[in-house]
């Protein structure tokens, strides 16, 4: 009897505690419990805080897809203010990009440069460039086309082009990190971290124009120019205008 009374009393205390916790809003019913609290802010304020956090971070890794001018690019880039390094794929071709300050380098296999061409000269040129870094001249169309993929400021500025007024979306997760979605009424959404600093973690472009994931905020990485023996100077132009 004593044991039964003590068990009943203990259950009563637990039940009362559970009810009290629910009344105080300390339980699982509050989706923002234990977060940085930004989901309670107006959408425009959340966007401004995410933009500020992104601009202040020295580094970031950006991966995903971007569709531009009818062409889809898949990228995986690590970026810092003075350059970036990573891999880009488009239309069956994959190449590496490396930019240190104003110097842009591209590395690809022979097929990228037209090793399947008919002429001996084109095959020989492609073989020479295979697996080597090619310094891209600033006046080359390829420089204008690809340098943006290595530019933290340029790429992040695209994240904050949300069409139309903003509205709070769902609470979600990106790679196990809790987020709040900002949805633009005319297209596009941005997932902002609810853990720590309010970094943008995922950007879905309007019109199914791609999705980009952002990670490794503030994590350092090595960014150095290739050695002279790894670089081929291919003159004033390396790619046709596209």
C-alpha positions as CSV (number, residue, x, y, z in Angstrom):
1,X,0.0,0.0,0.0
2,X,2.8,2.4,0.9
3,X,4.6,1.7,-2.4
4,X,1.4,2.2,-4.4
5,X,0.7,5.6,-2.6
6,X,4.2,6.8,-3.3
7,X,4.0,5.8,-7.0
8,X,0.7,7.6,-7.3
9,X,2.1,10.7,-5.7
10,X,5.1,10.7,-7.9
11,X,2.9,10.4,-11.0
12,X,0.8,13.3,-9.7
13,X,3.9,15.5,-9.4
14,X,5.1,14.6,-12.9
15,X,1.7,15.3,-14.3
16,X,1.5,18.6,-12.6
17,X,5.0,19.5,-13.8
18,X,4.1,18.6,-17.4
19,X,0.9,20.8,-17.2
20,X,2.9,23.7,-15.7
21,X,5.6,23.4,-18.4
22,X,2.9,23.5,-21.1
23,X,1.2,26.5,-19.6
24,X,4.5,28.4,-19.4
25,X,5.3,27.6,-23.1
26,X,8.6,25.8,-22.1
27,X,7.8,22.5,-23.8
28,X,8.0,21.3,-27.4
29,X,5.0,23.3,-28.4
30,X,7.2,26.4,-29.1
31,X,9.1,25.8,-32.4
32,X,11.5,28.6,-31.5
33,X,12.4,27.3,-28.1
34,X,16.2,27.0,-27.8
35,X,16.9,28.9,-31.1
36,X,18.6,32.3,-31.7
37,X,15.1,33.8,-31.8
38,X,15.3,35.3,-35.3
39,X,12.1,33.5,-36.4
40,X,10.1,35.9,-34.1
41,X,11.4,38.9,-36.0
42,X,9.7,40.6,-39.0
43,X,10.8,39.0,-42.4
44,X,12.6,42.1,-43.6
45,X,14.7,42.2,-40.3
46,X,15.5,38.5,-40.7
47,X,16.7,39.0,-44.2
48,X,18.8,42.0,-43.1
49,X,20.4,40.0,-40.3
50,X,21.2,37.1,-42.6
51,X,22.7,39.4,-45.2
52,X,24.9,41.1,-42.5
53,X,26.0,37.7,-41.1
54,X,26.9,36.5,-44.6
55,X,28.9,39.6,-45.4
56,X,30.8,39.5,-42.2
57,X,31.8,35.8,-42.5
58,X,35.4,35.5,-44.0
59,X,34.6,32.2,-45.8
60,X,31.8,30.0,-47.0
61,X,31.2,26.9,-49.1
62,X,28.5,27.2,-51.8
63,X,27.2,24.2,-53.6
64,X,24.2,23.4,-55.8
65,X,22.8,24.4,-59.2
66,X,22.3,27.7,-61.0
67,X,20.4,28.1,-64.3
68,X,21.5,31.2,-66.3
69,X,20.9,32.1,-69.9
70,X,19.4,28.7,-70.6
71,X,22.4,26.8,-69.2
72,X,22.5,24.9,-65.9
73,X,25.7,25.0,-63.8
74,X,26.4,22.7,-60.9
75,X,29.0,24.2,-58.5
76,X,30.9,23.4,-55.4
77,X,33.0,26.4,-54.5
78,X,34.8,27.5,-51.4
79,X,35.0,31.3,-51.3
80,X,36.8,34.1,-49.5
81,X,37.0,37.9,-50.2
82,X,40.2,37.5,-52.4
83,X,39.1,34.5,-54.4
84,X,37.8,31.0,-54.4
85,X,38.4,27.4,-55.5
86,X,36.2,24.6,-56.5
87,X,34.5,22.6,-59.3
88,X,31.9,23.6,-61.9
89,X,29.9,21.3,-64.2
90,X,27.8,22.2,-67.2
91,X,26.4,20.3,-70.2
92,X,28.5,17.2,-69.5
93,X,31.8,19.2,-68.9
94,X,33.5,19.5,-65.6
95,X,36.3,21.8,-64.8
96,X,38.1,23.3,-61.7
97,X,38.3,27.0,-61.0
98,X,40.9,28.8,-58.9
99,X,41.1,32.6,-58.4
100,X,43.7,34.3,-56.2
101,X,43.1,38.1,-56.3
102,X,42.8,39.0,-60.0
103,X,44.4,35.8,-61.3
104,X,41.9,33.3,-62.6
105,X,42.9,29.7,-63.5
106,X,41.0,26.9,-65.1
107,X,41.8,23.2,-65.1
108,X,40.1,20.5,-67.1
109,X,40.8,17.4,-69.1
110,X,41.5,17.2,-72.8
111,X,37.8,16.6,-73.7
112,X,36.9,20.0,-72.3
113,X,39.2,21.7,-74.8
114,X,38.1,19.6,-77.8
115,X,40.3,16.6,-77.9
116,X,37.7,14.9,-80.1
117,X,38.2,17.6,-82.8
118,X,39.1,16.6,-86.3
119,X,42.3,18.5,-86.7
120,X,45.7,17.4,-85.4
121,X,46.3,20.9,-84.1
122,X,43.2,20.9,-81.9
123,X,44.0,17.5,-80.5
124,X,47.6,18.5,-79.8
125,X,46.4,21.7,-78.1
126,X,43.9,19.8,-76.0
127,X,46.5,17.3,-75.0
128,X,48.9,20.1,-73.9
129,X,46.2,21.6,-71.6
130,X,45.0,18.3,-70.2
131,X,45.1,18.4,-66.4
132,X,47.0,21.7,-66.3
133,X,46.0,25.0,-64.9
134,X,45.4,27.5,-67.7
135,X,45.7,31.2,-66.7
136,X,42.6,32.9,-68.1
137,X,43.5,36.3,-69.6
138,X,41.3,39.1,-68.1
139,X,40.1,40.0,-71.6
140,X,38.9,36.5,-72.5
141,X,35.2,35.8,-72.6
142,X,35.9,32.9,-70.2
143,X,37.2,35.3,-67.6
144,X,33.9,37.3,-67.5
145,X,31.9,34.0,-67.7
146,X,33.7,32.1,-64.9
147,X,35.2,34.6,-62.5
148,X,31.8,35.3,-60.9
149,X,31.8,31.7,-59.7
150,X,34.8,32.5,-57.5
151,X,33.6,35.9,-56.2
152,X,32.0,35.7,-52.7
153,X,30.5,39.1,-53.0
154,X,28.9,38.5,-56.4
155,X,27.5,35.1,-55.5
156,X,26.1,36.2,-52.1
157,X,24.5,39.3,-53.6
158,X,22.3,36.9,-55.7
159,X,21.0,35.3,-52.5
160,X,19.2,38.5,-51.6
161,X,17.2,38.9,-54.8
162,X,13.9,37.7,-53.6
163,X,11.0,38.8,-55.8
164,X,8.2,40.7,-54.0
165,X,7.3,41.2,-50.4
166,X,8.6,38.7,-47.9
167,X,6.6,36.4,-45.7
168,X,7.6,34.0,-42.9
169,X,7.5,30.4,-44.1
170,X,7.8,27.0,-42.4
171,X,10.3,25.9,-39.8
172,X,12.6,23.5,-41.6
173,X,16.0,21.9,-41.4
174,X,19.0,22.1,-43.7
175,X,21.7,19.5,-43.0
176,X,20.2,18.9,-39.5
177,X,20.3,22.7,-38.7
178,X,16.9,24.3,-37.8
179,X,15.9,27.1,-40.1
180,X,13.1,29.5,-40.8
181,X,12.1,30.0,-44.4
182,X,11.6,33.5,-45.9
183,X,9.3,33.3,-48.9
184,X,9.0,35.9,-51.5
185,X,5.5,36.4,-52.9
186,X,6.7,36.5,-56.5
187,X,9.2,33.6,-56.2
188,X,12.3,32.4,-54.3
189,X,12.9,31.5,-50.7
190,X,15.8,31.7,-48.3
191,X,16.4,29.4,-45.3
192,X,18.0,31.2,-42.4
193,X,19.7,29.4,-39.5
194,X,18.0,29.3,-36.1
195,X,21.3,28.1,-34.5
196,X,23.9,30.6,-33.6
197,X,24.4,33.4,-36.1
198,X,21.5,33.8,-38.6
199,X,23.5,32.6,-41.7
200,X,21.6,31.8,-44.9
201,X,21.8,28.1,-45.4
202,X,19.8,27.5,-48.6
203,X,18.6,29.7,-51.4
204,X,15.9,28.5,-53.8
205,X,15.9,30.7,-56.8
206,X,12.6,31.8,-58.4
207,X,11.3,30.1,-61.5
208,X,13.1,26.8,-60.7
209,X,16.4,28.5,-61.6
210,X,18.4,26.4,-59.1
211,X,19.0,25.7,-55.4
212,X,22.2,26.7,-53.6
213,X,23.3,25.4,-50.2
214,X,25.7,27.4,-48.0
215,X,27.8,25.8,-45.3
216,X,31.2,26.0,-43.5
217,X,30.7,29.6,-42.6
218,X,33.9,31.0,-41.3
219,X,35.9,27.8,-41.7
220,X,39.4,28.6,-43.1
221,X,40.9,26.9,-46.2
222,X,44.0,27.2,-48.3
223,X,43.9,29.5,-51.3
224,X,47.2,29.7,-53.2
225,X,48.2,30.2,-56.8
226,X,49.5,27.0,-58.6
227,X,53.2,26.6,-59.1
228,X,54.8,27.7,-62.5
229,X,55.2,24.1,-63.6
230,X,51.4,23.5,-63.2
231,X,50.4,26.5,-65.4
232,X,50.1,26.8,-69.1
233,X,49.8,30.2,-70.8
234,X,47.4,29.8,-73.7
235,X,47.6,33.3,-75.1
236,X,44.8,35.8,-75.4
237,X,41.8,33.5,-75.5
238,X,41.1,29.9,-74.4
239,X,37.4,29.5,-75.0
240,X,34.9,30.4,-77.6
241,X,32.3,33.0,-76.8
242,X,29.3,31.3,-75.4
